[in-house]
Amino acid sequence: MADVGLPETGGPLPSPAYTNNLPEDTLSSEDWKHRSPYRIQSSQEFGEIKWRGHCQCRKISYSLRRERPLASKLCHCRSGCQIMHGAPVQLASIFHKDDICFDRGYIGLSFYSAAERSQRYHTPTKVSCSFCRTPIMDEGRNMVLLLPSTIELNGSMDEQRSQMDLFKPNFHIFYEQRTIDIPDGLPKWSGMDESSQRLDDYGNPVEQ
């Protein structure tokens, strides 16, 4: 692989990074396209690839150069995860932005700012495939919350489970908004971790 990512302009996917921008946006507002994780890098520049990942239709693919995430968390927030992902909880793994590189840069990606209810690129934003709509990650101002379900696993089912052990959650956030109790013994927070009330497995306050 000569390049980790190679932008295309004539492919089957639209370029929502452009089409979602408001008319008054200027070129200076598009600097993010040349920064990680959307910046195109050579394989030598990016370094050794630890993981590959893709969306359901495989029109979006990416590389990871960090084997283990900084942390993984289960988020129970109502508006950002339960509603938008159609699931009671979202598992996300935290990586630095320069740990990930999309093969085609921003091409084929859709962005949605839940706070602004806008498809204009603005962090924090939810990133998904513009074709099959697979959620890929939440991008914050400093980090990305990657959905490890998009990572390619290899080998037998036992081997794949062993690989996924690297992405096991470390704690729960927004557990106060949960739809189901999860008695797994992991630390649980009513809101954001380390800055809200600790809860037990059944939502009762824990003395700190």
C-alpha positions as CSV (number, residue, x, y, z in Angstrom):
1,M,0.0,0.0,0.0
2,A,1.7,3.2,-1.2
3,D,-0.6,5.6,0.6
4,V,-2.7,5.0,3.7
5,G,-5.4,7.3,2.2
6,L,-6.0,8.6,-1.3
7,P,-8.7,11.2,-2.0
8,E,-11.0,10.6,-4.9
9,T,-13.4,13.0,-6.7
10,G,-15.1,10.8,-9.3
11,G,-16.3,7.9,-7.1
12,P,-19.9,6.9,-6.4
13,L,-20.0,8.8,-3.1
14,P,-20.9,12.4,-2.6
15,S,-18.6,14.7,-0.7
16,P,-20.8,15.9,2.2
17,A,-17.8,17.7,3.7
18,Y,-18.3,20.2,0.9
19,T,-22.0,20.0,0.2
20,N,-22.9,20.3,3.9
21,N,-21.0,23.6,4.3
22,L,-22.9,26.8,4.4
23,P,-22.4,29.2,1.4
24,E,-20.7,31.8,3.6
25,D,-18.0,29.3,4.7
26,T,-14.5,30.2,3.5
27,L,-11.5,28.1,2.7
28,S,-10.0,28.8,6.1
29,S,-12.9,27.0,7.7
30,E,-11.9,23.8,5.8
31,D,-8.4,23.5,7.4
32,W,-9.7,20.4,9.3
33,K,-9.6,18.4,6.0
34,H,-5.8,18.6,6.1
35,R,-5.5,17.5,9.8
36,S,-5.8,14.1,11.4
37,P,-7.8,11.9,11.0
38,Y,-8.7,13.2,7.6
39,R,-5.2,14.2,6.4
40,I,-3.8,11.9,3.7
41,Q,-0.6,10.2,4.8
42,S,1.9,7.9,3.2
43,S,2.3,4.5,4.9
44,Q,5.9,5.5,5.9
45,E,4.5,8.7,7.6
46,F,1.6,6.9,9.3
47,G,3.7,4.0,10.6
48,E,2.8,0.4,11.4
49,I,-0.9,-0.4,11.1
50,K,-2.3,-2.2,14.1
51,W,-5.9,-2.5,13.0
52,R,-8.0,-2.0,9.9
53,G,-11.7,-1.0,10.0
54,H,-14.6,-0.2,7.7
55,C,-18.3,0.6,7.5
56,Q,-21.0,-2.0,6.5
57,C,-20.8,-1.2,2.8
58,R,-17.0,-1.0,2.9
59,K,-17.0,2.3,1.0
60,I,-15.3,3.8,4.1
61,S,-12.2,2.2,5.5
62,Y,-9.5,3.4,7.9
63,S,-6.3,2.4,9.6
64,L,-5.3,2.5,13.3
65,R,-1.7,2.7,14.5
66,R,-2.4,2.3,18.2
67,E,-3.1,-1.3,19.4
68,R,-5.0,-0.4,22.6
69,P,-7.3,2.6,23.1
70,L,-6.6,5.1,25.8
71,A,-9.8,3.9,27.4
72,S,-13.2,2.5,26.4
73,K,-16.5,3.5,27.8
74,L,-20.2,2.7,27.6
75,C,-22.4,5.8,27.2
76,H,-26.0,5.7,28.2
77,C,-26.9,9.3,27.2
78,R,-30.4,9.6,25.8
79,S,-30.1,12.1,23.0
80,G,-26.6,11.5,21.7
81,C,-26.4,7.7,21.9
82,Q,-29.7,6.0,22.6
83,I,-31.7,7.9,20.0
84,M,-29.1,8.3,17.4
85,H,-27.8,4.8,17.5
86,G,-31.1,3.0,18.2
87,A,-29.6,1.1,21.0
88,P,-29.7,1.3,24.8
89,V,-25.9,2.0,25.1
90,Q,-23.0,2.8,22.9
91,L,-19.5,1.3,23.3
92,A,-16.8,3.8,22.2
93,S,-13.0,3.6,22.4
94,I,-10.9,6.7,22.9
95,F,-8.0,7.4,20.5
96,H,-5.8,10.4,19.6
97,K,-6.9,11.9,16.3
98,D,-3.5,11.1,14.8
99,D,-4.0,7.4,15.7
100,I,-6.5,7.0,12.9
101,C,-6.3,7.7,9.1
102,F,-9.2,7.4,6.7
103,D,-8.1,5.8,3.4
104,R,-9.9,8.5,1.3
105,G,-9.7,11.3,3.8
106,Y,-13.0,13.1,4.3
107,I,-14.5,11.8,1.0
108,G,-17.7,9.8,1.6
109,L,-18.1,10.8,5.3
110,S,-21.1,12.5,6.7
111,F,-21.0,14.8,9.7
112,Y,-23.7,15.7,12.2
113,S,-23.4,18.1,15.1
114,A,-26.0,17.1,17.7
115,A,-25.5,20.3,19.6
116,E,-26.2,22.5,16.5
117,R,-28.5,20.0,14.8
118,S,-26.4,20.7,11.7
119,Q,-24.6,18.7,9.1
120,R,-21.9,21.4,8.8
121,Y,-18.6,20.2,10.1
122,H,-18.2,21.4,13.6
123,T,-16.7,19.6,16.6
124,P,-18.0,17.8,18.5
125,T,-19.5,15.9,15.6
126,K,-20.8,12.4,14.8
127,V,-19.0,10.8,11.8
128,S,-20.7,8.2,9.6
129,C,-20.6,6.7,6.1
130,S,-22.7,8.9,3.8
131,F,-23.8,5.8,1.8
132,C,-24.7,3.0,4.3
133,R,-24.9,5.4,7.3
134,T,-22.8,3.2,9.5
135,P,-21.8,5.2,12.6
136,I,-18.0,5.2,12.8
137,M,-16.9,7.6,15.5
138,D,-17.6,10.7,17.5
139,E,-15.0,13.4,17.0
140,G,-14.3,15.7,19.8
141,R,-12.1,18.8,19.9
142,N,-9.0,16.7,21.0
143,M,-9.9,13.0,20.7
144,V,-12.1,10.6,18.8
145,L,-14.5,8.1,20.2
146,L,-14.2,5.2,17.8
147,L,-16.9,2.5,17.6
148,P,-14.8,-0.7,17.9
149,S,-17.6,-2.7,16.2
150,T,-16.2,-1.3,12.9
151,I,-12.8,-2.8,13.5
152,E,-11.9,-5.8,11.4
153,L,-11.4,-9.0,13.4
154,N,-9.7,-12.2,12.1
155,G,-9.5,-15.9,12.9
156,S,-11.9,-18.1,14.8
157,M,-14.7,-16.8,17.0
158,D,-12.5,-17.4,20.1
159,E,-9.6,-15.5,18.5
160,Q,-12.0,-12.6,17.6
161,R,-13.3,-12.4,21.1
162,S,-9.7,-12.3,22.4
163,Q,-9.0,-9.4,20.0
164,M,-12.1,-7.5,21.2
165,D,-10.9,-7.9,24.8
166,L,-8.6,-5.0,24.0
167,F,-11.6,-2.8,23.6
168,K,-13.6,-3.9,26.7
169,P,-15.2,-0.9,28.5
170,N,-13.5,0.6,31.6
171,F,-16.5,2.5,32.9
172,H,-20.1,3.7,32.2
173,I,-21.1,7.4,31.7
174,F,-24.6,9.0,31.9
175,Y,-25.7,5.8,33.7
176,E,-28.5,7.8,35.3
177,Q,-30.2,7.8,31.8
178,R,-29.8,4.1,31.3
179,T,-32.7,2.0,30.0
180,I,-31.4,-1.3,31.6
181,D,-29.3,-2.1,34.6
182,I,-25.9,-3.6,33.8
183,P,-24.5,-5.2,36.9
184,D,-21.0,-5.7,35.7
185,G,-19.2,-4.1,38.6
186,L,-17.5,-1.4,36.4
187,P,-17.4,2.2,37.7
188,K,-20.5,4.1,36.8
189,W,-21.1,7.9,36.6
190,S,-24.4,9.8,36.5
191,G,-22.9,12.1,33.9
192,M,-19.3,12.5,32.6
193,D,-16.6,10.4,34.3
194,E,-14.7,11.9,37.2
195,S,-17.0,15.0,37.2
196,S,-20.4,13.6,38.3
197,Q,-22.0,11.4,40.9
198,R,-20.7,7.8,41.2
199,L,-23.5,5.3,41.0
200,D,-23.7,1.6,41.8
201,D,-24.9,-1.1,39.3
202,Y,-28.6,-0.2,40.1
203,G,-28.3,3.6,40.0
204,N,-27.9,4.3,43.7
205,P,-25.5,7.0,44.7
206,V,-22.1,5.8,45.9
207,E,-20.3,7.8,48.6
208,Q,-17.0,9.2,47.3
